[in-house]
Structure formats: C-alpha cells, structure tokens
Amino acid sequence: MDATQIAIAERVAEEHRHHKKAQFFWVWAALLIMTAIEVYLTYQNMEPIRMLTILMGLSLIKAALIIGFFMHLRYEISRMKWLTMCSVVACLVLMTIFFFPDAHRVVTLGVK
Amino acid sequence: MADHVMTHDAPSVYEPSLFGTYSKKIGMWLFLLSDSLTFGALLYAYSYGRISTVGWPTPFHSQSIVNATIMTAFLLTSSLTMVLAVRASVDRDAKMQTIWLLATMICGTGFIVLHGREWTKLISEGLTLAMFPSVPGQETAGEFVNVAKNVPQFASTFFTLTGMHMLHVTLGVVYLGVVALRRKFIPILLVCWLAAWLATPSYSPFHYGAHVLLVAAVVISIILWLKPKVYDSSDVEVAGLYWHFVDLVWMFIFPLVYLMSAKIL
C-alpha cells in the first residue's frame, strides 16, 4: 500500500479501537436467539406464507446486524453506506420484479 | 483537489478517500456486492422452482434440522471470533489475532464437515444429481430415489445453492489460513487435500471436490511467491468482510432451504 492508503487504514484501525467488544457478544447472542426462534417456529405447523414472511423478516434483521456490526458498515461514512446498500437492494428489487409476477401467476393459475 | 494531494514527506495529510476508507476494503465490498447478486439469483431460482413445482419435497427430518442448526451456530460463532481477530489486529496483538483466526477456521471447518455429512446422507438415500457418481447398491433403494426422479428441480437447486455456499466457506477458510499462517499454511492445505481425497470413497462428490484444495494450494503458492508480505490489520479486516458475507448468505439459505422444507410428522 502507498502512504495514502496506509494513513487511511491507520485511521480506520483507530476507529475500530473505539468499538466496545461487548457489543459483538450481544450481537452474537441476538443472532443465536433469532436462529432458535426460527427453528422453534418451524415446528409450529404455521401456514407456509405466514411462516415464510416471519422467517424472511428475521433473516433480514440478522443480515442487518451482521452488516452493521460485524462488517462495520454502521461506522462507515453515509456515502459508503448508501451506495453499497442501495445498489444491491436495487438489483435484488429488479430480480423480484422479474420473479414475482410469474411466481404469482403460477400460484394463482396453477402449474400446467 | 490538488490542495489535498499528499506528499510522502507528510503522511498525516492525505487525499480524502471518496468512501472514507482504503481502496482494498472498497474493492472487497464491490466483490461482495457482485457475489450477493450471484447468491440472490440462486435463491430466487430455488424459490421459483419451489413455487412452480407440484409435490415439492420436504425431506429434512429433525436430525437434518438439528444438524443445520448446529452448522448455523458454527458460522455465527465464527463471525464472532472473526470480529475479535480484527479487533486483535488493530490492537497489534499478533498472537491473539492468530488465535482468533484459527478459531474462525476451526468453526468454518466444522461447518464444512457437518455440511458434507448432510450431503453424504442425502446422496446415500437417493437424492442425487446425474453428474454425481452413482452410489453402489443405491439405484433402487433409498428414501429419496423417487424425489430425485419426480422432482429433479429440488436436487438441482439444492445442491447448486448449498454447494456454491460450501465452496465459498471452503475458500474462506483457505483465505483466513493464508492471512493467519502465510507460507506455513501451504503444507497444511496439501495435507488436508490428500486426507480429504484419500478418506472419501470414489463415488462421493467430495472425492473430486477435494481437488479445490489442491488448486487453492497452487494459486496461493504463486501469489505468495510473487508478492510475499506480512498481512496487517487492513488485510485481516478485508478477510473478515468476506467471512461475514459467507455467514450472511447462510442466514437466508438456512430458513429458505432447510426450515421451509422440514418434514413435520
């Protein structure tokens, strides 16, 4: 790395030193608890659509915790946060736009 | 702009990064964004197959669910040890950095072993792909022989999605091994390759999959030969980003593939 990159990396490392270790253990515990809830719900004989909604909701919360705390995106500057998250969400929304109308048709009209 | 350009004589004054961080990390984020689209496409393909296919199987007994839950716990714990390794690296505690990286690798290896066991069990019960070698004596027997014949989409999407993830975890363990041990990791990797190749029967997909380790060993040897270096905290952090991403993807595969296909008696 050149001197500029080293200086930036050193500043980023300095920021890391201010993060409390305890928060990582809290996030880890929250992730484990949410996983346990997911497994518990699996055996509750719920309606598939309802169960899928809850499971995906929990997965999104888990993903947000991992990205925010473990991947440190929470501590990045706004430009970095918005650009990375908006771009990936936009691409996934595009996939959903292509996927859902057809999936809906299959569900409502049945498979021929 | 020119006012901000740093000179090597004054390292404390530098050109502000557009994204507030160093380029290696931005590069890894860009790679992860593109990789998330790969997994997004695979998850959508799996979901589409599930919705559009009549008689989608629910093959995962409670034993498989317990196995997958332990795998999830391994990955979540590995993320914690990884973040502690990053913390040790910024504190310049080389010993703890190596210990936490090795702990992360152990958790990752545990995940791979359990996943391999799950695959082997499913294959031995008849859930297989045409490209996999046939298991002797399993052509007609096995719980999932009919599933593989009647709903081939399940086996295709399941093995593609989980296989892609397993490959990512394997390469992640190798990546962390290089960051933690550098050249010392190459002989370890070769021993792992040989052990995996010799310990798995010739009809197992892992017998051939083990060659990924050999290819990785060759690539690492070339990289370390061309650019030998001591990895600093920025390298550990970038490796950590990759590892957390692998964990993140599993947070969607686990409920969508395993929990939504659990066999409830």
Interface residues (C-beta under 8 A of the other chain):
Chain A: M1 A3 T4 Q5 I6 A7 I8 A9 V12 A13 E14 H16 R17 H19 K21 F24 F25 W28 L31 L32 T35 E38 V39 L41 T42 Y43 N45 P48 M51 L52 L55 M56 L58 S59 K62 A63 I66 I67 F69 F70 M71 H72 E76 I77 R79 M80 L83 T84 S87 V88 C91 L92 M95 T96 F99 D102 A103 V106 V107 V111
Chain B: M6 H8 P11 S12 Y14 E15 S17 L18 F19 G20 T21 Y22 S23 K24 K25 I26 W29 L33 S36 L37 G40 A41 Y44 S47 Y48 I51 S52 T53 V54 I65 T69 T72 A73 L76 T77 S79 L80 M82 V83 L84 V86 R87 S89 V90 D91 D232 S233 S234 E237 G240 L241 H244 F245 D247 L248 M251 F252 F254 P255 L256 L259 M260 A262 I264
